[in-house]
Amino acid sequence: MNIIISGKVIEGKSRGGKLGFPTVNLELQEKIESGVYAGIVIINGKDYKAGIFVNDERTLLEAHLIGFSGDLYEKEIKIEIKKKIREVMKFEDDEELKAQIKNDIETICSRE
């Protein structure tokens, strides 16, 4: 799998940031199967590993850039979706979700 999406970062609900995992959000023009993916976000020629969340019921892609901090609102970025790592899951509470996100990031970082 290798899907490339480019676009301008739009504002989301900031839920990822409140959980300690801020995301960039792009509007999706194409249909991508729901799930959590490993990928890369390219900003000004620099690659960042990323955890990417897609819910095909919405037209939004959310990506957490590993090792990046800063404001990307209104910036043009490119996202390369590499591999699906899991299906969408429901969580009992935010703590359970945070634990799963940490797991997902470990999985992504261990991949080359």
C-alpha positions as CSV (number, residue, x, y, z in Angstrom):
1,M,0.0,0.0,0.0
2,N,1.3,3.4,-0.9
3,I,-1.3,6.2,-1.0
4,I,-0.1,9.8,-1.2
5,I,-2.3,12.7,-0.2
6,S,-1.4,16.4,-0.4
7,G,-3.3,19.3,1.0
8,K,-3.5,22.2,3.3
9,V,-3.8,21.5,7.1
10,I,-7.2,22.4,8.4
11,E,-8.4,22.8,12.0
12,G,-9.9,19.8,13.7
13,K,-11.5,19.4,17.1
14,S,-8.1,19.4,19.0
15,R,-8.9,16.1,20.7
16,G,-5.5,14.6,19.8
17,G,-3.7,17.5,21.4
18,K,-5.8,17.3,24.6
19,L,-4.8,13.6,24.8
20,G,-1.1,14.5,24.4
21,F,-0.9,13.4,20.7
22,P,-1.6,16.5,18.5
23,T,-2.5,15.8,14.9
24,V,-2.6,17.6,11.6
25,N,-5.9,17.2,9.7
26,L,-6.4,17.0,6.0
27,E,-9.7,16.8,4.1
28,L,-9.9,13.6,2.1
29,Q,-10.9,13.8,-1.5
30,E,-10.7,10.1,-2.0
31,K,-12.1,7.1,-0.2
32,I,-9.7,5.3,2.1
33,E,-10.6,2.3,4.3
34,S,-11.0,3.1,8.0
35,G,-8.1,2.2,10.2
36,V,-4.9,3.3,11.8
37,Y,-1.9,3.4,9.4
38,A,1.8,3.9,9.6
39,G,3.1,6.5,7.2
40,I,5.3,9.5,6.6
41,V,4.4,13.2,6.6
42,I,6.6,15.4,4.5
43,I,7.0,19.1,5.4
44,N,9.4,21.3,3.6
45,G,11.3,18.3,2.3
46,K,11.7,16.7,5.8
47,D,10.1,13.3,6.6
48,Y,8.4,12.5,9.9
49,K,7.1,9.1,10.8
50,A,3.4,9.4,11.6
51,G,0.4,7.5,13.0
52,I,-2.5,8.1,10.7
53,F,-6.2,7.7,11.5
54,V,-8.9,7.4,8.9
55,N,-12.6,7.0,9.6
56,D,-14.3,6.4,6.2
57,E,-17.5,7.8,7.7
58,R,-15.9,11.2,7.7
59,T,-13.9,13.1,5.1
60,L,-11.0,13.8,7.4
61,L,-7.5,12.2,7.8
62,E,-5.7,12.8,11.1
63,A,-1.9,12.3,11.4
64,H,0.3,12.5,14.5
65,L,3.8,13.4,13.5
66,I,6.4,11.6,15.7
67,G,9.1,14.0,16.9
68,F,7.5,17.2,15.5
69,S,6.2,20.2,17.4
70,G,4.9,23.4,15.9
71,D,2.0,24.9,14.2
72,L,1.1,23.7,10.7
73,Y,-2.4,25.2,10.2
74,E,-2.8,26.4,6.6
75,K,0.5,24.8,5.5
76,E,0.8,22.5,2.5
77,I,1.9,19.0,3.5
78,K,2.2,15.6,1.9
79,I,1.2,12.4,3.6
80,E,2.3,9.0,2.5
81,I,0.2,6.1,3.9
82,K,2.4,3.0,4.0
83,K,0.8,0.2,5.9
84,K,-2.4,-0.5,7.9
85,I,-1.5,-1.4,11.5
86,R,-5.0,-2.0,12.9
87,E,-8.8,-1.5,12.6
88,V,-10.7,1.3,14.2
89,M,-11.6,0.4,17.8
90,K,-14.0,1.8,20.5
91,F,-12.5,2.7,23.8
92,E,-14.1,2.8,27.3
93,D,-12.3,6.1,28.2
94,D,-9.5,8.4,27.3
95,E,-6.9,6.5,29.3
96,E,-7.6,3.3,27.3
97,L,-7.3,5.3,24.1
98,K,-4.0,6.9,25.2
99,A,-2.6,3.5,26.0
100,Q,-3.5,2.2,22.5
101,I,-2.1,5.3,20.8
102,K,1.2,4.8,22.7
103,N,1.2,1.2,21.5
104,D,0.5,2.3,17.9
105,I,3.4,4.7,18.0
106,E,5.7,2.0,19.3
107,T,4.6,-0.2,16.4
108,I,5.2,2.6,13.9
109,C,8.6,3.5,15.3
110,S,9.8,-0.1,15.2
111,R,9.1,-0.4,11.5
112,E,11.6,0.7,8.9
